[in-house]
C-alpha cells in the first residue's frame, strides 16, 4: 500500500478533529498528578511562520541556506522549508539554527520576509509554556534508525552507493532525490544489481542484541520494488527470514516467485573496486565466504529509542528496559507503563510494524478512556449552500499520487481530456489530492467555480471517498454529489508496463465517473439510535479484556462463552513465553476485571442467530435469550493443529507444545527433540507466530532440568527483544540447533523412527541422526471451525488460511468489512497472549467509539418504488433478503428505509423498472456503460463488481501490484444482485465483446443471500442471450472473496482471452440482434 495515501487522510482528520488539539514543535517538560487529574507542562518552540502562510514556496526559493534533508539523508532542504508536501499544519517552518536571521545577533538576510506577500514571517516569535489538564497520557514516541556510520564494516558514509533502508525508500519515492528512479548516488546511473542486507547492527552483541522486527518484510518489499523498477539482479541477505505476520509468508513466496534471490547469511564487510561495491558475506547454506559485486548495497540498520528517550521517561516518571525503550508494568500488558494512567503504543516499547502499532494505539485509547469521566462528541455541521444542482457543473481533479499514478498514467493528458468533457467547469492535476491542504484547496475551487459536482481520479473509493466527501461538505456541496475514478488500484498499479493503454483506460474511468456524477442527487444519511450494549463472543483473554474495558467505559457488555469457565486456551498453559510468567496470573487478573466491571457473562452458551446492522443487531443465544446489541466483538480463538500424519496420538513419546504445558514440563526421557513449523509454513498456512518463542522457552526449561535438547527449525522467529534474549540463552546454555530447508514441509525434512530422528540439516548439507526419547512438535494454530455458522450470518469473509478477514491489514487490523463487527485474538490470526490482549483492548476502543454518540448514520442508499409504474406483483418483496419491502399483491408495496441495506436486488428483479436507488439506479449505471463503450467498444469487456468482495479483490490486486490484462473496464455496484438484464443487454448492445458479473462467494454475500438471485438470474440471462445468438462463453459469472486476488486476476485475463476470440463481425451481429429486442 502507498504509505502517504494511508497517512494523509489520517493527518487531515487529526488536524481538523474538534476534539483534538495539535501542538507541534513541542516537548513535554513536566508531568504532575495522578490518573484522571494530570497537569502537563509543554514547551512549544517558535515556528517563525504564522498561519497566514499559503505554501506558495517563494520563501524557500530565495533562501540562501541549504542543509542536508534529515528525511532521506541524500537530498538538501532550505533553512525555511515544508517538511513534506502533506505536512500539517500546512505552513512553512524555519530551522532557526541554520537561518542567517537567527536572533539575537543575526546577519540581516530577510529574503524570506521580503518575498512573503502575506507577511507570514515573524522572527519575534518566542518559546511558549503551555499547561494542560488531562485525564490520561499516551506515549507514541516511536523509534529512530541507528546511525549506520557506527557500523564501519559496511562502508556507509564512505561509499555513496551504500544506502540505509530508509534512504532507499526515499529513493523510490516520487518526492525523493531521484523522483522515484533507482539511480546510483555516485554517478546517477541506473542500478543493475543490488544487495539488501538485513541485521546490519541488529542481533549483534557488538551493537544491538535485539531483532528490529519489521526489517525482514521491508527488505522483501524493497526487493520487489527494485524488481519492478527494472533492477536485473536483486539479492536479499538474511540470518533468519522473520516473516511472522499475517500474510507475510505468502509475501515471501511472492518475492521468490518474482525472482528475488534470497540468501541465508550475514554481511561481513563492504569494499570498493573499479566502480563497483564488493559485498563480503558468508552463505551459510553453501558454507562459503562469498565476495560478490553490486552496483548498490542497502543495509537495514537497527531501530533504536528516539534521542532523549531516557529523559522522556524521567519526565513522565516511567521505567525503561535495558535498551532504553519504555518498560511495561507487567509483561503481559504491553500498553501499561510503570506509572498508572500513562500508556504507550507502537515502537515506544520496542520496534513494531504498522499493523501492531495501529492495534496498540487502539488499545492505548481504550485504557486512556477509562480515566475520562465525561466527554463531548462534537459534530461538524456543514450547510448545503450550493443548491443549484439541476444543471451539472463538474469540478474535476486528477491525482499524481507521487509516481504511484503519474509514474504510469499521463495525468496531464487525462487532465486535458477531462477539460473537453461536457459540464466540466474545472480540470486540474494535484500531486496528492488526499492531503489536508489539497482537501481545502478542492473545497475552495468548488466555491469559486460554483461547481455542483466533484469528481476525483485517484485511488480507491473504498478508502478515500470519505476524504473527498469532506471536501464537498467544506465547500457547502452535498457530499453525495461526489464520485471517484479509481485509476491507481485498478489501473496504474496493475498495468505498470503499459503506460499508453493505462492512460486510455484512465480516460474511460474518468468519463464514466463524470457520467454518473451528472445524475447524482443530494442526499441525507438516515439517523438511527443505537443500542449501547456490546456482545463479546469468546471468553479467552482477548474477549475478557474487550468486555471489561467496554464496561469500564460505561457501556453494557455481554460476554458469551461456549465452555463452562472463562480463560480459553490460556487455562491449559503453565508459563508464557518468552518471560516465563505464570498463565494463571493473567487469567486471574482478567476474570477479576470482568467481575468488577459488571460484565454480564453467559457460560455454556453460543450465538444461534444474528440479524440487523451496526448499532442495532438482534442476537439469539443458544439458551433462548434474545439480545439487542450495538456492536459485536468476535474473540473465539483458534485450535491447535493435530498432526496425526506424523504419528501423533499413536506414538507415546510424541507431544505438542500444549501437551508440555499441561504436563508442567515433566517429560520422560533424556534426549528431547523439538520440531518446529508442524502444520505451519506450508501450502495451507503461514507462520503461527507464537511457536518459536514457546519452543525455545520450553527447550531452555528442559535443558536446565538436565535434558539433552535439540531444536529442528526452518527459521528462528524471535522478533521481540525478550524472545531474542531467550534464543541467545538457549544457544549459550547448550541447546543444539539443526536447520532444515525452510521451503519444504517439515515431513520432507525430518524422518521419524523409533528412538531417533533423522534430520536433513541444511547448513551441514547432510542427514543428521539424533537420539529421541521424546519428540515435541511446535504445531500450528488453526481457525476455529465452530464459529463458521456465525461468520456466515455476519457475512465476515475469511482469509486464505481460514482466519477472519480484517477490513485493512494496516488501517483496520481489528475491524471487519461489516460495520459494527470487530475481531480480536487468534480468531483474526496467530499471535501470542500479549498481542491478543492488545487486540482485545483495541476492539473495545472501536466499539466504544461507535456507540458513544448514541446514534449512527446509515447510508441513504435505499430503494425507492415509483408507485405510478409499480404492478403490485410482489416480486421485489420476494427477493428482499432483509424483509424491507412490505405490502400486499395487487394492492401496494413500499420500502421500509430502516430495514433496507441497499443491495439493489429488487431493482434487478422488477420487470417494469419501477424501482430505483440513489446513485445506483438504472440511469446512472447505463450512463457509465455508454461512456465506456462510446469508442472502440470491441476492445473493452465490462466487469461488474460488488462493493465488498470482488471490488476489494480488485483493490488488493493493485496493492500487491499484480499485473493483468488492460482491456477490462470495471463498474462498481453495491452487490452482484444489483446487475439487471437491462445492464447486461446494454453492454452487449453497445459492442462489448464480453461481460463478467463478479461478487462475493455465496456464503459470504454481504446482503444475506442476495447473490443467490444473481446466480439464478445469470443462468436465465445466459439462456436468453444464447437464444439471441450470443455465445455463452461471452457472459461469465465469477464469485470470490476479498482476499482472492488470483481469482480476480484470472477473471480479468479470462475476459481478455474471450475478447481476443470474438470477431468484429460477431460483435456487430450481436449489436443488431439486441437492438431489435425491447
Secondary structure by P-SEA (a helix, b strand, c coil): cccccccaaaaaaaaacccbbbbcccccccccccccbbbbbbbbccccccccccccccccccccccccccccccccccccccccccccccbbbbccccccccccccccccccccccccccccccbbbbbbbbbbccccccccccccccccccccccccccccccaaaaaaaaccccccccccccccccccccbbbbbcccccccccccccccccaaaaaaaaaaaaaaacccbbbbbbccccccccaaaaaaaaaaaabbbbbccccccccccccbbbbbbbcccccccccccccbbbbbbbbccccaaaaaaaaacccccccccccccccccccccccccbbbcccccccccaaaaaaaaaaaaaaaacccccccbbbbbbccccccccbbbbbbbbbccccccccccaaaaaaaaaaacccccccccccccccaaaaaaaaaaaaaacccbbbbccccccccaaaaaaaaaaaccccccbbbbcccccccccccccaaaaaaaaaaaaaaaaaaaaabbbbbbbbbbbccbbbbccccaaaaaaaaaaaaacbbbbbbbcccccccccccccccccccccaaaaaaaaaaaaaaabbbbbcccccccccccccbbbbbccccbbbbbcbbbbcbbbbcccccccccccccccccaaaaaaacccccccbbbbbccccccccccccccccaaaaaaaaaaaaaaccbbbbbccccccccaaaaaaaaaaaaacbbbbbccccccccccccccccbbbbccccccbbbbbbbcbbbbbbbbbccccaaaaaaaaccccccccccccccccccccccccccbbbcccccccccaaaaaaaaaaaaaaaaaaccccccccccbbbbbccccccccccccccccccccccccccccccccccccccccccccccccccccccccaaaaaaaaaaaaccccccbbbbbbccccaaaaaaaaaaacccccccbbbbbccccccccaaaaaaaaaacccbbbbbbcccccccccccaaaaaaaaaaaaaaaaaacccccccbbbbbcccaaaaaaaaaaaaaaaaaaccaaaaaaaaaaaaacc
